[in-house]
C-alpha cells in the first residue's frame, strides 16, 4: 500500500534516481526531475542545488521496506 503511493505517477527508475540524488551522485534528467518535483520529492535550494525532501525520503523508505522479503 505505502509502496504504491511512492510509485504513483512515476516511471520505472525514478526512485533509483531519487536515491542517487539523496547520495549526491547525479542530477536527474529534466523529465525525471519534473516527475519528482510534481510529487514533491525534491526541493530546489537558493543556489539551485537539488535536495530530497522529507516526502521523497519517505518514498525511498517505503521502497526499501517493500523490497525486503
N, C-alpha and C positions, 0 to 999 in steps of 0.2 A: 504494500500500500504506500509506504513512505517513499520507496524507490521509484514507484510510478510517478509520484509528484515530482521527484527530482528530474526525471527524464521527459516530462511533459513539454511539448513544443521544441524539443532539442533533436538534433540529428546524431547519428552514430559518431562517436569520437569527441563530441562536445565536452563531456565531463572529463575525458582524458586530458583535453587541452586545458580545462579549468584546473585540474590537478597540477599540470605542469606550470601554469601561471602562478599557482599558490607557492610553488617551489622556486619561482623566479627564473624558470628555464627559458621561456619564449613568450612571444606576443602572438595572440590568435589572429587568424586571417580576418578580414573585415566581415565576412558572412557569419563566421562563428562568434565574433565579438558582438555583432548585432543581436544574435540569438541570446547570448549570455547576458548582455545588457538588458534586453527586453524582459528577461526573467528576474533581473535584479541580482544576478550572481556576481557582477563585477562593479567596481567603483573607480571612477577616474579622479585621481588626486589633482591638486592645484598645478603640479608640474607635468600634467598629462600622463603620469605613470599609472598603470593599472594595478588594482588590488582586488583580491577576492573578498566579497562582502560576507557578513555573518550568514546570510541566506545561502550564499554559494558554499560556504564551509559546511552548512547543514546538508546541502545536496551531496557533497562529497562524502560526508559521514554516512548518509543513507545508502549511497552506492557501495561503500565499503561494507556495511552491515549486510546488504543483500547478496554480496559475493561470497560470504562465508558459508560453509556447508552446515 
